Amino acid sequence: MSRTFEFRLPRFLLAFALIALGLAFISIFESQGLTIAGKNFTSIGILISGLVFYSGILVIVAMFEDERILSIAMLLPSIVAVGIFVYGFIGWSMRVSFSKWKGLNPDYTWVGLQQYTNLLFHDPRFRIDIRNTVVFTVGFIAACLILGLALAILLDQKLKGEALFRGIFLFPMSISFIASGVVWAWLMNPATGSRTTGINLIFKNLGLDFLISSWHGTPPPWGMAYTVIPAVWQLSGFAMALYLGGIRSISEEIREAARVDGATEFEIYRYVILPMLRPVTLSAVIILGHMSLKIFDLIVALGRKDQRLDVPGIYMWTTTFDGTNYAQGAAIGILMLVSVAILVVPYLVTSMRSEAEI
């Protein structure tokens, strides 16, 4: 494919100005630094200056009038950033996990898989974390799928005000886990007597004392099961949206053919629609599963540092930043990454193969 270069003086002057400006500010910030309100912003200043410099490069590349080259040039900063700040840091974390770094002074002495064997075979707290994660993941995924499917089927009945109900069901997704966790910690407060609040206070005022619960303060593993409630409240709407989109994508002709054959509405959903929703269910399981495996903020908001509700994310945080055991914290992080990869990578490979066949 032939490439043409169209020289345009205004573009060239703009490119020259951006490149010169970027290089000038990089030189100034490296030599003198950048301080605002007594705080050092040198790194941010150099980063912005680098973006200005690269903008000038893009203007020159655009004059070649080759969309492929321009696309590569525009994606290159993101590729480099992801390579350094994602995969580079993953590699660095793996290296730290093979060391015995404990304390503020780095110690990269090679110890092999010692950190991993200690966690998997000799650390009772990590075994509790695995148990809690399994309880949370199974309950969270199952409840989200069941409730999401039920809501999707309900909305599929062409109810009046469907858009309003859809918005109500999806609204909790816009709230962060930490914010909803603070609210649910008050609603599910296990305190008794004069300190009773939230749902338990409602039960008490209604004379339904037998329904009063210790919630997440219940002895393990059932206390962890109660943490599923706020998570399901927040993300069941997401599962509903996936299922509703899948149901609406099924041709009405298929349903009509089933009705002609004498199938009831229940049988249509049971034998026609649900089997066709298996790809949607798989996608929902993958997305919800990877979220549950790395859950952190919701549990922190609900249980603070209650080890009965401990999960790998919290253990990694306390080990790394409170205990300054960076090698063990890195090993926990890598194990979390592997658990998520086991769930996500096969799905991505299968999806890519399916797209290639199409």
N, C-alpha and C positions, 0 to 999 in steps of 0.2 A: 504494500500500500504506500503510495507516494505521500510524502509529507511536504507541506509548504510552510514557509516562514514569511509572515507579513509584518514588515517593520512599520510600526506606527510611532511617530515621535512622542505624542502625549503619553502613550503607554510606557515607552522607554524611559521618559523623564520621571514618571510616577514610580516605576520599578527602581530606578537609580536612587530616587529620594528615599524610598522605603528601605532599601538595602543600606544606604549611607546612614540613615537615621538609626536603624537597628544596630549596626556595628558601632556607631558612636555611643549610644546609650549602654551597650554591653561593656565597652571599654571604660566608660565613666563609672558604672556600677561595680565593676571588678576592682577598680583602683580606689574609689572613694566610698563605695557602699551606698545603701539607701536606707535612711532612718526616718520614720514617720511617727510622731508622738512618742519618741523614745524607744520605739521598737524597730527591730532590724527586718527590713523587707527586701534585702538585697537579692535573694533567690527569686522572689516574685518579679522583681524589676528585670532581672536578667531573662527570665522566662518570657515576659511580655515583649522585651526587646528582641528576643529570638523569634517570636511569632511575627513581629513587624518585619524583621529581616527576611523571613521565609515568605511573607506575603509578596515582597518584591520579586523573589524567585518565581513565584506562581504567576505573576504578571508577565514575566519573560516567557515562561513555559506556554502561557495562553497564546502568545503570538505565533507559536508553531502550528496552531489550528489542528491539533491532533487530540481528539477527545480521550483516547486511551492513555496517552502520556500525561495529559492534564489530570485524568482521574487518578492515576498512580501517584502523581505529585501531591494531589490534595489528600490522599489517604496515607501517604508516607508518615507524616507526623503522628497520626493516630496509631499506625502500626508500630512505630518506634516506641511510643509511649506505652502501649500495651505490652510490648516485648520487654521493656525495662521494668515498669512498675507493676506488672502482673506476673509474667513468667520469670522475669529476673528475680523478683522477690520470692517467688515460690522456690526457685533453685537455691537462693540464699538460705531460706528457711530449712530446706532439706539438709544443706551443709551444716547448719547450726544444730539440727536434730541428731547429727552423727558425732557431735562433740560433747564435752562435759562442761559447757559454759554455765556456771552458776555464780552469780554475783555481778557487780557492775563492771568489772574488768573482763573483757572478752577472753575466752579460753577455747581455742579451736582444736584442742587435743582430740585426736580421732578415737572414738570408742565403738564405732560400728553401730550395731542395732541394739545396744544396751538400753537406750532410753525407751525404745519400743517394747522390748521384752519386759522391762520393769513395769511399764504401764499395763500391758496385756496380761501378765501372769503374776505380778507381785504387788499390784496397787489396788487395794479394795475400793478406794474412792472412784477409780476409773471404771471398775465393774458396776458400781452404783450408777455412774453416768450412763453407761451403755444400757442398763436396764431401764432407766428413766427415759432415755431417748427412744427405745423400742416401744415402751408404753405410750409415750406421747405421739410418736409417729403413727402407730397403728390406729389409735383412737382418733387422732386428728384427720387422717386421710379417710378413714371409714365414715366418720360423721360428716365431713365436708361433702363426700361423694353422695351419700344418701340424702342429706338435706338439700344439696344443690340440685340433684336430679328431681326431687319432689317439687322444689320451687319452679324448676324449668317446666315440668309437666303442668303445674298449676297455671303458669303464665301462658302456656301453649293453648289454653282453653279459650283464648281471645277474650280475656276479661276486660271490662271497662276500667280505664285508668292503668293499663298495663305499663305505660311508660313511667308513671308515678311509682308503682310497686317495684319496677326494675331499678329505678334510681334509689329507692329506700334500701333494697337488698344489696346494692353495690356501694352505698355510701360508706359503710364501715371500712372498706378497703382504702379509703383516702386518709384514714387515721393511722398514725404510726403505732407500732407495737408497744413502744414505751408509754405513749399517751393512753392507749386503751388499757394497758396493764395497770397503770396507776388507778384508773377508774374502777377496773374490775377487782383490784386489791381491796378497795373500799367496799364494793358490793359483796365480795366473798370474804369479808373480814371474819376470821374464826373466833374473835374475842367474844366473851360472854358477859352476862350481868349488865352493869350500867354502860359498858363499852360496846354493846351490841350495835352493829350498824348494818346498812345495806339490806340484802335479801333476808338475812336472819332476823332483822328487826321487823320486816314485813310479816314474816311467819309468826313472830312473837305477838305482834299486835292483832293478828287474825286468829290467834288461839291455836295455831298449827305448830305447836312446839315440837311435835314429833318429826317435823321436816327440817328443823334447825340442824345445820351441819358444820363440821369443822373445816369443810372445803379442802383447800390445799394443805391444811394443817393435819389432815388425816394421816395416820401411819402409812408408810410406803407399803406397796407401790400405788395404793389408791389415791394418795394425795396428789401424785403426779397426774393421775387421770383427770382430776378436776381442773388442771391447768388447760386442758383441751377446750373447755367451755368458751373462754374468751377468744381463743384462736379460731374456733369454728364460727363464732359470731362474726369474726372479722373477715374470714375468707370463704365462707360458704356461698356468698354472693358471687365470688369469682368462679366457683364450680358451676353455679347456676348459669352464669353467662356463657361458659363453654358448652354446657349441655343444651341451653336454649338455642345457641347458634347451630349446634349440630342437628337438633330436631328440625329447626326451620330450613335447614339445607336439604332435608329429605323431601323428595318430590311428593306432592299431594296425589299424584296419579298412583303411586305405590299404595297409599292408604286407601284410596278409592277401590283399587283392585282387591285389597284385603276385605273391604266391606262387602264387595260384590260376592266374594267367596263365603260370606256369612260370619266373618270374624267380628267379635265385639271390640269396643274401644280398648278394654283391658288386654285382650289378646293381640291387638295391633301393636300396643306398646311392648308387650311381653315378647312376642315372637318376630316382630318386624323392626320396630324402632330401636329397642335396646341392643339387639345384635349389631345394628348399623352404627351404634354409638361407641363401639369398642375402641376405635382410634382416639375418640375424644376422652374416654375414660383413661386410656394409657397416658395421654398428654397431661391430664389432670393429676394423675398419680405421680408422674415425673416432677411436675412443677411443685405440687404440694409436698412431695417427699423430700425434695432437696431443701425446701424451706424449713421443714421440721427437723432435718438432720443438723442444721446449723442454727437452730433457735437459740437466742441469747437474751435480747432485750425484754421480751415478754416475761420470761422466767425471772429476770432480775427485778422487774417492776413488781411482780407478784410475791416473790419469796425472799427478796433481798439476797442474803448469803446463806439461806437455809439449805444445808447440805442434803436434806431429804428431797429437795427439788433440783439438785445439782445436775448439770448437763455438761458435755465436753466444752462448749463455748465458754461457760463460766469458769470451769476448771482451768482452761487455757489462760484466761485473763488473770485469775488470781495467782496461778503458778508463775506466769511471766512477769507481771507488773507488781504484785504484792510480795511474791516470794523470790523475785529476781532469778528464777531458775529458767533461763532462756532456752537451754537445750531441751528440757522436758516440755516447756510450753510450745516450742517449735514442733516437737514430735506429736503433741496432741493436735496441733493445727494440721499437720500432714495427714494424720489419721482421719480427721474430719474431711479433708480434701479427697482422700481416697474413697471414703464412704459415699460422698456425693458423686464422685466420678463413676463409681460402680453403677450408680443409678442412672446417670445422665448420658455417659459416653455410648453405651449400646443403643440407646434411643436415638442419639444424633447420627450414629453410623447407619442405623436402619433407615432413618429418614433420608439421609443423603443417597443411599442406594436406591430407595424408592423414587426419588426425584431423578436420578440418573437413568433409571429404566424408562421413566416417562419421557 
